[in-house]
Amino acid sequence: MENPQQVDVQELVRRLAALEAERAILRTLYRYGHSIAYGLEQEWVACFTEDGVFDVRRRVGSASVRYEGRAALAAFIAQHTRAPGRYHKHMLMEPVISVNGDQATVQSYFARLDATAAGRSFIRAFGRYLDRMVKDPDGVWRFKERVAEVEAFGEEP
């Protein structure tokens, strides 16, 4: 008779690996937000693979844009607003992570909070991210493709 308290070591190893992958993916998701807010350009670009894609799709308003490869990503982030010239925060909410080996998909919500020149806050945009991520040979999870579906975008009040 098997002992119900007996531990399946292989199952524990699999579960631990899944938790570690999710934690590493979250680290990249959070690094993205911290680096874009304060102009940490190299750190932001490093969130993507060499051939990574950042695809911004707007439901209404201005045209969508797509940046492919690290050179295009670096050009995008070089012109992006940042503290102290412009204070804003990219907030990530409710990430749903699905890991399959060295690949993962993530769906999450985002909101961009901005500050006016007078120090008042407002929601600049919100929507959702659809991410395809890969674990690079160096062990870091990076965006292969990040689609930002901007569902609403507002101007400073």
Buried (B, 14 or more C-beta within 10 A) or exposed (E): EEEEEEEEEEEEEEEEEEEEBBEBBBEBBBBBBEBBBBBBBEBBBBBBBEEBBBBBBBEEEEEBEEBBBBEBBBEBBEEEEBEEEEBBBBEBEEBEBEBEEEEBBBBBBBBBBBBEEEEEEEEBBBBBBBBBBBBBEEEBBBBBBBBBBBBBBEEEE
